[in-house]
Amino acid sequence: MVTETLSIKISKSEKNLLRQCARRNRSSASALLRDALRNVLQSPQASQASLLAQHGHLLEKLDRGPGDLSTNKARLKGYGK
């Protein structure tokens, strides 16, 4: 199997939970994450909803500004000049 490196940012508490779970399963953290990612990507929900729709509840706030920036002509006035 040819592998590539993927870097992610996790909190210290998430890292500790990952290590504990890997120890319980007698696995490496990398193998545990690969299996979890494979399970998520192969689930029926993965093809039906966007990543944001599936995991939006994990984000702090999604309403950090106007949502119609790309479609509202009034907001695009003067853009690129």
Contacts in CASP RR format, 6 or more apart in sequence:
PFRMAT RR
TARGET T0000
AUTHOR 0000-0000-0000
METHOD contacts of the structure
MODEL  1
MVTETLSIKISKSEKNLLRQCARRNRSSASALLRDALRNVLQSPQASQAS
LLAQHGHLLEKLDRGPGDLSTNKARLKGYGK
10 18 0 8 1.000
18 29 0 8 1.000
18 32 0 8 1.000
18 33 0 8 1.000
19 29 0 8 1.000
21 32 0 8 1.000
22 28 0 8 1.000
22 29 0 8 1.000
22 31 0 8 1.000
22 32 0 8 1.000
25 32 0 8 1.000
40 46 0 8 1.000
45 54 0 8 1.000
46 54 0 8 1.000
52 62 0 8 1.000
56 62 0 8 1.000
66 72 0 8 1.000
66 75 0 8 1.000
68 75 0 8 1.000
69 75 0 8 1.000
69 76 0 8 1.000
70 76 0 8 1.000
END
